[in-house]
Structures are given as structure tokens and as C-alpha cells.
Amino acid sequence: MQERKKESLNTSEWSLDVPKNIPTQENGSDCGVFSCKFAEYASRDAPFTFKQENMNYYRSRMVYEIIKQDLMYP
């Protein structure tokens, strides 16, 4: 922010939240899908209920949403 916009970012009101017992990636290829799912669930303030075995479905769903340019809701 400082380098690109020449503005300081005020982080004094930010808090750190480290959730416990979150889903874990069990392979070396689903990190992007996991990252997107964590971001989606966190943005909805929803519990992290997805699992490794859901990743093929979520990957296909993400491709569909990108092609259709429309998000499916949970």
C-alpha cells in the first residue's frame, strides 16, 4: 500500500483469529481449492465444514462458476 498508493495502512483495529480443528489438506495438489474454500467460508462467517474428499466437487464447481460467470450459493 505504501509503495503503490503512497498511503499507510492502519492495522491498529485488526485482530488475529486462528481457528482450531480446521480441515486439512491431505495431498500436494489441492492448496488452491483449500485456500478458496477457507476464504469463502470465512467471508460468510461459516464453520469450516468442508473436507479433503470434497475437493474434486469444489474444483468442478469453481470451474462451472468461472465459465458461467455466476456464483452458486451454498
C-alpha positions in Angstrom: 0.0 0.0 0.0 2.8 2.4 0.9 4.8 1.7 -2.2 2.0 1.6 -4.7 -0.5 4.2 -3.4 1.8 6.2 -1.1 -0.7 5.6 1.8 -0.2 4.0 5.1 -2.5 1.1 6.1 -3.9 1.4 9.6 -3.9 -2.1 11.1 -4.5 -1.0 14.7 -8.1 -2.3 14.7 -7.3 -5.6 13.1 -7.4 -8.8 15.1 -5.9 -12.2 14.6 -8.2 -15.2 14.6 -6.6 -18.6 14.5 -9.4 -21.2 14.2 -8.9 -24.6 15.8 -9.7 -28.0 14.4 -9.9 -26.9 10.8 -9.9 -29.1 7.7 -6.5 -30.2 6.5 -5.2 -30.8 3.0 -4.0 -34.4 2.6 -2.3 -34.1 -0.7 0.0 -31.8 -2.7 -2.4 -30.6 -5.3 -5.5 -29.0 -3.6 -3.9 -26.0 -1.9 -5.6 -23.5 -4.2 -9.0 -25.1 -3.7 -8.5 -25.2 0.0 -7.4 -21.5 0.1 -10.5 -20.5 -1.9 -12.8 -22.6 0.4 -11.2 -21.1 3.6 -11.7 -17.6 2.2 -15.3 -18.3 1.1 -16.3 -19.8 4.5 -14.5 -17.1 6.5 -16.3 -14.4 4.4 -19.6 -15.9 5.4 -18.5 -16.4 9.0 -19.5 -20.1 8.5 -17.9 -23.0 10.3 -15.3 -24.8 8.2 -17.2 -28.0 7.3 -15.6 -28.9 4.0 -13.2 -31.9 3.8 -10.4 -33.3 1.6 -12.9 -35.6 0.0 -15.0 -32.6 -1.1 -12.2 -31.1 -3.2 -13.0 -32.7 -6.6 -16.6 -31.4 -6.3 -15.4 -27.9 -5.3 -12.8 -27.8 -8.1 -15.5 -28.7 -10.6 -17.9 -26.2 -9.1 -15.3 -23.5 -9.3 -14.7 -24.2 -13.0 -18.5 -24.1 -13.6 -18.8 -20.8 -11.7 -16.0 -19.3 -13.7 -17.4 -20.4 -17.1 -20.9 -19.2 -16.2 -19.5 -16.1 -14.5 -22.0 -16.6 -11.7 -21.5 -17.9 -8.2 -23.6 -20.8 -6.9 -24.7 -20.3 -3.3 -24.2 -22.9 -0.6 
